[in-house]
Amino acid sequence: MKSSNAAPAYRSRSGWNALLPHRIAREQVPKDRRFRTIIVGAGYTGLAAARRLAELVPGEEVLLLDASSIGEGASGRNSGFLLVNPGEPSANAAGFTEDWAARQIALVQAGLDWLRQLVATHAIDCNWQETVPAITAAATSLGETSARATRDRYEAWNIASRDYRSDELRRILGTDYYRYGIQSLTRALVQPAALHRGLADSLPDGVVLIENTIVNAFSGDAPVRVQTSRGEFVADRLFITNNLHARSLGIVRNRMIGIYTYGAFTPELDETQLNLLGEEPEWGALPAHRMGTTMRKTMGRLLIRSGDSYESELDPAEVRAMLARLYRNRFPKMKSHEFEHVWGGLTAVTHNGAFYFGRVRPGIFASVGCGGAGVTRGTIHGRLLAELACGSQSRLLSDRLALSGPNWLPPEPFRRLGATAQIAWEQVLAGAER
């Protein structure tokens, strides 16, 4: 997929979505093409913005457009860890430096709390679990040093954590690959495609969702004319919440890049094979290095996620071989190291880990640049963007507005050279954490 495209073009279906029953996408175009608000991008950010607008201004119709079908986009391709990690310190403005972590964690926690409420209210069947072990596991001495430093930071933030010795990790995970672990800041584990579908299918009355609709351009301020693959729509205001693809619309064009990561599911495993994956019926393991390997034992399968590539998706056969090797390294005694589903997912990454958030110009609002913890962060950013557009005020919104935006990035080919070199170097540093 070229970086300028407004629509994703993944080579393989999302494994999470493939495990769900068939869903018919919403593609019916309404007769009336004039709306109060149009939102581009129905990921977690766009869904949250649409829902909050419907709450704040009942009766005003909102048009929500997505280039993909719900569950197949990036929102349904992550590993399903709902994290409350703070962002990078460099993403903060000079307004608050001493308690930056507490304020950012409060932001993300608010997104998590809202999601929990929505899942309960609408009975969304997404395997939401808050008691499953979720561990940051280190395989190397450098990884252990990093994990211990992370635990020290948690204690400095007054966040309770705990250590896992190698024998405890062997019991839980079923492998002696890891030497040390800590309790991660994962607050829930979910089936991400099921959560994404459930949120979309429970939108309030007044929100019109059209899937598989590419937004090619927009013009004007108020009203805004939006050109799509299904014709033109007009609105008083426009929200851009399609993350990396905002670049094709001229938003934050030189401040974020696209990184693909890759996941795979084993077939359903029998009881003997599941027992080789540890004593716990389900668990999640995050790596001690950001270029490391993420795993989950879930729904009678093993999920493994690893690998990074700049802007272009790797060949599925190459990905399959790479993930099978990582699987075999950790669980050599499994009867097979084959996968039923292998897929890639694209996210936006900024140099300093910051989102672009706020009013672009009169009538145009945007929240893009998510590089991690996108389920919870995207949810609260969408909610706060709607509140900003409606003139609401809150401590959370003030804290969000006090954060810095993403740094400028050099043009191509320097951007590609720098990013690919950084990926290669980080993979070397990760070593056996991959």
Rosetta blueprint (number, residue, H / E / L):
1 M L
2 K L
3 S L
4 S L
5 N L
6 A L
7 A L
8 P L
9 A L
10 Y L
11 R L
12 S L
13 R L
14 S L
15 G H
16 W H
17 N H
18 A H
19 L L
20 L L
21 P L
22 H L
23 R L
24 I L
25 A L
26 R L
27 E L
28 Q L
29 V L
30 P L
31 K L
32 D L
33 R L
34 R E
35 F E
36 R E
37 T E
38 I E
39 I E
40 V E
41 G L
42 A L
43 G L
44 Y H
45 T H
46 G H
47 L H
48 A H
49 A H
50 A H
51 R H
52 R H
53 L H
54 A H
55 E H
56 L H
57 V L
58 P L
59 G L
60 E L
61 E L
62 V E
63 L E
64 L E
65 L E
66 D L
67 A L
68 S L
69 S L
70 I L
71 G L
72 E L
73 G L
74 A H
75 S H
76 G H
77 R L
78 N L
79 S L
80 G L
81 F E
82 L E
83 L E
84 V L
85 N L
86 P L
87 G L
88 E L
89 P H
90 S H
91 A H
92 N E
93 A L
94 A L
95 G L
96 F L
97 T L
98 E L
99 D L
100 W H
101 A H
102 A H
103 R H
104 Q H
105 I H
106 A H
107 L H
108 V H
109 Q H
110 A H
111 G H
112 L H
113 D H
114 W H
115 L H
116 R H
117 Q H
118 L H
119 V H
120 A H
121 T H
122 H L
123 A L
124 I L
125 D L
126 C L
127 N L
128 W L
129 Q E
130 E L
131 T L
132 V L
133 P L
134 A E
135 I E
136 T E
137 A E
138 A E
139 A L
140 T L
141 S H
142 L H
143 G H
144 E H
145 T H
146 S H
147 A H
148 R H
149 A H
150 T H
151 R H
152 D H
153 R H
154 Y H
155 E H
156 A H
157 W L
158 N L
159 I L
160 A L
161 S L
162 R L
163 D E
164 Y E
165 R E
166 S H
167 D H
168 E H
169 L H
170 R H
171 R H
172 I H
173 L H
174 G L
175 T L
176 D L
177 Y L
178 Y L
179 R L
180 Y E
181 G E
182 I E
183 Q E
184 S L
185 L L
186 T E
187 R E
188 A E
189 L E
190 V L
191 Q L
192 P H
193 A H
194 A H
195 L H
196 H H
197 R H
198 G H
199 L H
200 A H
201 D H
202 S L
203 L L
204 P L
205 D L
206 G L
207 V E
208 V E
209 L E
210 I E
211 E L
212 N L
213 T L
214 I L
215 V E
216 N E
217 A E
218 F E
219 S E
220 G L
221 D L
222 A L
223 P L
224 V E
225 R E
226 V E
227 Q E
228 T E
229 S L
230 R L
231 G E
232 E E
233 F E
234 V E
235 A E
236 D E
237 R E
238 L E
239 F E
240 I E
241 T L
242 N L
243 N H
244 L H
245 H H
246 A H
247 R H
248 S H
249 L H
250 G L
251 I L
252 V L
253 R L
254 N L
255 R L
256 M L
257 I E
258 G E
259 I E
260 Y E
261 T E
262 Y E
263 G E
264 A E
265 F E
266 T L
267 P L
268 E L
269 L L
270 D L
271 E H
272 T H
273 Q H
274 L H
275 N H
276 L L
277 L L
278 G L
279 E L
280 E L
281 P L
282 E L
283 W E
284 G E
285 A E
286 L E
287 P E
288 A L
289 H L
290 R L
291 M L
292 G L
293 T L
294 T E
295 M E
296 R E
297 K E
298 T E
299 M L
300 G L
301 R E
302 L E
303 L E
304 I E
305 R E
306 S E
307 G E
308 D E
309 S E
310 Y E
311 E L
312 S L
313 E L
314 L L
315 D L
316 P H
317 A H
318 E H
319 V H
320 R H
321 A H
322 M H
323 L H
324 A H
325 R H
326 L H
327 Y H
328 R H
329 N H
330 R H
331 F L
332 P L
333 K L
334 M L
335 K L
336 S L
337 H L
338 E L
339 F L
340 E L
341 H E
342 V E
343 W E
344 G E
345 G E
346 L E
347 T E
348 A E
349 V E
350 T L
351 H L
352 N L
353 G L
354 A L
355 F L
356 Y E
357 F E
358 G E
359 R E
360 V E
361 R E
362 P L
363 G L
364 I E
365 F E
366 A E
367 S E
368 V E
369 G L
370 C L
371 G L
372 G L
373 A L
374 G H
375 V H
376 T H
377 R H
378 G H
379 T H
380 I H
381 H H
382 G H
383 R H
384 L H
385 L H
386 A H
387 E H
388 L H
389 A H
390 C L
391 G L
392 S L
393 Q L
394 S L
395 R H
396 L H
397 L H
398 S H
399 D H
400 R H
401 L H
402 A L
403 L E
404 S L
405 G L
406 P L
407 N L
408 W L
409 L L
410 P L
411 P L
412 E L
413 P L
414 F H
415 R H
416 R H
417 L H
418 G H
419 A H
420 T H
421 A H
422 Q H
423 I H
424 A H
425 W H
426 E H
427 Q H
428 V H
429 L H
430 A H
431 G H
432 A H
433 E H
434 R L
